[in-house]
Amino acid sequence: MSIPIKVGRGTLNVPWNILDRAIQTVAPVWAAQRLQARVGHTLLAGMGGYKGASRSTRTLADWNPMGGDADAQILGDLSMLRERSRDLERNEPIAGGAINTAVSNVVGTGLSMQSRVDADALGLSADEADAWQSDTMRKYELWACSVWADITLKQPLYQQQGLAFRSVCAAGDHVVLLTRNTASPLPVKLSLQHIEADRLCNKDRAPDRDGLVAGVQMDERGAPRQYHFASANPDRRAGVAALKQLTWTIVDAWGKASGRRNVLHLFERTRAGQTRGVPMLAPVIEPLKQLGRYTDAELTAAIGAAPHERIETRSNQRNGSRSRLLSTPAGDVELRIPKVRVGSFFPSLLEPRRRVEDPVHRREPVEEPGVIDVGLQRCAEQRCDLVVGATPRCLELGA
């Protein structure tokens, strides 16, 4: 039995049993207090139209996620997410293969600029526009294909794009400084300086405050004004002496005189007010690690001993790994299958001699496809930032 209670524009049905009716007869005041308390409890349990917000159902009663803005939910775990994501990329075949596949499919051999101008708006004839476009493309390719595009003189622009996107996938974000290298023999003096996300942090490791969050200083509108960069990775495990030797450099987001962009902060923004990015593997870190541990346990059982363990039950030895290409709906994933010195080993999670994923036998729901889909479907804007951000500087050949 229940009593209908009018709440706002809706009606709330409050449970009311025989004991409640008996108490109402003997002690009406106490019964009214019980009813009031029960109304409050029912409201807390959820009375809206969405069953997903209910706190009274058995399946959702203990599900109480934390609220907060994007930075509150990201920044506290970001350092550990980066470290675990990088470890998975190094040591787990599926994680490393997923990131390699994303980089190959998104960046490929590199993104190039196409020089096209609006001849009518600039008052140029067709011949003049063609001549300008050809000259600009020639100078751009001369710069982009040279190691002088890299401040460290190690990679041309097209290889730097893969480096930047890989860092975004593994660490969540990546920073590129647009610097001027006067030592360059090329007409374009622009050189790109790549900085890992760990070095972007508050000066002197100061706590976050209004306007300064995780190394990004913002104005009252939330637009970045300055970036704080440590001279090295401020890993706390490096020791107190190493941390004391750190120095910080503050770089303006935009040139004060020119108004041009000085910093490219690459990350995928999924919420308003988000300051830093999240690694691509963050949602599947735990299942990927469990998958790796399961494969290691299978290999240990097949060999009869753990790595570096010398016991009588050992029947074989580990012998590195071999590559295997697995085709999935999201793209090809290059896996690393453990090898043994004598005979062969193949994980039970994969089928021998099958190189195409069978969606019929795939268990649902799964999260692994999302690892690749993030790189293939949701990073189209981000992958072009190196080209778009660098092009204006390239056009000013004397700058």
N, C-alpha and C positions, 0 to 999 in steps of 0.2 A: 504494500500500500504506500502511496505517496501523496504529498500535499502540493498543489500547484502554487508557486510563489511568483508574483509579478516582479520581474527585474528589468528595468528599462523598458524596451519595446518587446522583450521576449518573456517567456514563462519558464521558470525553473521548477522541475519536479524534485522535491526533497523527500527522501525516504521517511516514513512515519509508521512505526509498528505498534503492536498491542501494548508493549511496555510504555511507549511514549504517551499513548492515550490514557493509560492508568495514571502516569505521573501528572498529566494535565488535569485529571479529575481531583487529585489530592493536593498538588502544589502547582498551580498555574504559572507562578513566576519562574520556578525552576524549569518547567516545561518550555516556557518562552525562551529562556537562556539556552537550553539545549537545541531548540529550533534555530536560534540565531547562529550558534556555533556550527550546526550542521549545514546551514546555508553558506557560511563562509568556506567550510571545507569543500562543499560541492563546487563553489566558484573557483577555488584553487585547483580543483581536479579538472577543470576545463568544461565550459558550458557552450563554447562557440560552435560554429558549424563545421569545423575541421576536426576529423577524428585524429589526425596526426598530432594535434596539440593536446589530446586528452592525457591526463595524468592518472586516470582511474583504471584504464585497461591494464591487464597483466603484462602485456608485451611492451608497454611504453612507460610503466610506472617508475622504473629506475633509470629512465633515459632523460637526463637533465643537462644538456650541453651548456657550456659557458657562453655568455654573451660578450659583447664588446665590439669595438671598431676593428678594422682590418689589422692595424699595427698591433693592437693588444693581443690578437690571436696569432700573429705571425712572429713577431720579433723575439719573444721569449724562447721559442723553440728553434729559431732559424740557424743558430750556430751548430746545434746537434744535427739538424736536418741536412745541412751541407756536408758535414763530416761523414755521416752515414750514407748519403747519396753518392759521394765520391768513392767511398769504400766499396759500395755495390758495383759502381761502374768499373772499378779495377778488378774485382775478384769474383763477381757473379756473372755467368755467361748471358743470362737473359737481360739483365740490366745493362750490361755493356753493349750487347747487341741491339737493344732498343735505342739507346742513344746514338750508336753508330748509324743505325737505319734512319733516324730522324735527321741527323746531320747530312747524310748522303742524299736524302730525298728533298730536303728543304734547301740546302745550299748547293749541293752538287759540286760542279767545278767552279762555281762562283757566279755572283750576280754582277752584271755589267750595266753601265749607263748607256742609254740611247739618246744621242744629242738631237733634239728637235726644238726648233724655235718658231715662234709666231711671227713670221716675216711681215705680215700686214701691220701688226701692232708696233713692231720696231721700225717700220718704214724701210724694209730691205726688199730688194728685188729677189726673184727666185734664185738667180745665180749667186748673189751675195749671201743669201741664206745657206745655200749648199756649200759655198766656200767656208763660211763660218763654222758650220756643223762638221765638216771634214777636218778642219784645222783643230777644232776643240776635241774631237774624238781621237785624233792622232796624239795630241798632247796628254789627254787623259790616259790612253792605253800605255803610253810611255811611262807615265807615273805608276799606274796600277800594276803593271807587270814587273816593276822594279822593287828591289828590297828597300829602296829609299822611302817607300811608303810606310815602312815600319821603323819606329824610332830605334829599335834594337838591331836593324839591318839583318833580319832573319827570314821574313816572309813577305811576299808580295800581297797586294790587297785581297786577291781571291782566296788565298790560304788563310788570311786573317779573318775572313768572314766565317770560315769553318771553326776557327779557334773561338771566336766570340760566341757563336751560336752553341757550341759544345759547352762552353762555360755557363751560359744561361740555362741549359738543360740540367747540368750537374749541380750548379750552385744557386740557381734562382735568378741571379742578375750578374751583369758584367758592365764594366766602365771602360770607355774609350775617350782619351783626351786628344783633342785636335791641336797638335803642337806645330811650331814652325822650326824646321831644321835648316839653318843657314849654311850648313856644310854640304847640303845636297847639290850635286852638279846639275840637277834637272831644273827646268824652268818653274816647276811646281815645288815649292818648299814645304808643303804639308807632309807631316809624318804622324802616324797614329801610335799612341802609347796605350797599351792594354794594361788594365789594372784589375786584379782579382777582387771579388766582392768582399772578401774578408778585410781588406785594407780600407774600405770605406766605413769609417766609424768616427764617433765623436772625438774631438781633440782631447788629448790627455785622458781618454776613456771616461769622460764626464758622463753623468747620467742624462737620459733624454729629458727634454723640457719643451715648453711651448715654443714652436718655431725651429727646433733642432731635434731631429729624430734619426737615429742610426746613421749619423754622419752626413745627413742632408739638412741643410739650413734653408728654411722656406719663409716666404713672406706671408702677409696676413691672408692672402688668397689661397695659399697652399702651393704656389708655384716655387720650384727650386731656385734659390739665389746663389748658394755656395755649397761646395762639397769638401768634406774633410777627409784627407788621405794620410794614413800612417806610412812611414818609410818602409815598413816590412809587415808581414802577417802578425798581428798582435795576439798570437795564440798564447793563452795563459800557461800552457805547459812548457813554454820556452824558457821559463825561469824569471825570477825577479830582476836579475841583472840585465837580461836581454830586453825586458819591458822598459826599464829605465832609460835605455839607449834609444828608444823610439822617438822619432820626431814627426810632426804633422805639417802638412802643406794644405792650405786652404785655396781652392780654385773657384773663381767666379763661374757660375753657370753660363753667363753671357758676357761678351766683351763690353767693358764700360764705354769705350770709345766707338767701336764698330757696331755693337749690338748683335754680333754674330755668336753662334753657339760655340762654346768651348768644351763642353762635356756631353758625351752620349751615354746616358744611363739606360742600358738595355735590360728590360724585364717585362714579363707579361702582367699587365694590370687587370685583375679580376674583380676588384672592389673599389668603390670611391674612397679616397683617403688613404690608399695603400702606398707606402713609401718604398718598400723593398719587395723583391720577387721571391717566389717559393720554388725550390727544386722540382723538376718535372717528375721525379720518382717519389716525391713526398707521400702521395696517397697510397702507394703500394710498397713502401719500405719494409714493413713487417712481413707481408706474404712473400716478397722476394727473398728476404733473409731466411725465412722458414723453408722456402724451396731449396735454397742453397745448402742449408743444414741437412735437409732430407737427402739430397744427392750425395753429400759428404758421408752421411751415415750409411747409405747404400754402398758406396765405394769402400768404406772401412770394413763393412761386413763381408764384401766380396774378397778383400785382401786378407782379412783376418787380423788387422792391426791398424792402429791410428798412425798418422804421420810421425816419422822419426821414432816410432815405438819398436823395440826389439824384443819380441816374444816368440815362443815356439809355434804359435798358431799362425804366424805370418806365412802366407803361401805365394805372395806376389809383391810387387813394388809399384808405386806410382811412377808415371813416366810422362809428365806434362799434360798437354791437352791437344785436341785437334779441332779444326773448324768444321762447322756444319751449317748449311744455309737452310733456313726454314721459312717457307712462304706463308704469310698470313694475310688476311684481308686488308691490314693496314700497311703492308709492305714486307719486304724480305728482312729477316732477322738473322744475323750471323751469330751462331751459338758456339761455345767452346766446350767440347765434350771431353771429360777426363780420360786419359789413356793409362793402361797398365803395361808393365814391361813384357809380360808373357800373356798371350791370349788377348781378349778384348773385353771392354766394359761398355755398357750402354744403360743410361738411367731408365728406370721403369716409367717415368712420367712422359717419355717420348717413345714413339713407335719406331722400331728399326726400319730403315729403307723407306720411310715416309718423309717426304720433303715438303709436303703441302699440308697445312693445318686443316683438319676436317671439322667444319663448324657443327656437324651433327653430333659429334662426340664431345664438343666443348661444353663444360658445365656452366650454367648460368645461375646467378649473375657472376661475371668475371670482371676484374679490374685491369688485367694485364694489357688488353688492347688499348686502354686509355693511355698507357705509358707512351705508345707510339703516336696515338692520335693527337696528343698534345703538340708534338713536334710537327705533325703533318698538316693539321687542320686549324690550329688556333694561333700560329706564330707567323702568319703571312705578313703582317705589318712589321713585326719586329725584325725579321730577317733582312729587310731592305734598309734599315737605319744606317748601316755602315756606308752604303752607297749614297743614300739621300743626304746624310749628314756631312759626308766628305765632299760631295760634288760642288757646293758653293765655294768652298775654299780652293778647289782645283781650278775653277774658272778664273780666279784672280791670280794669274800666273806670276805676277810680280810681287805678290804679297807673301 
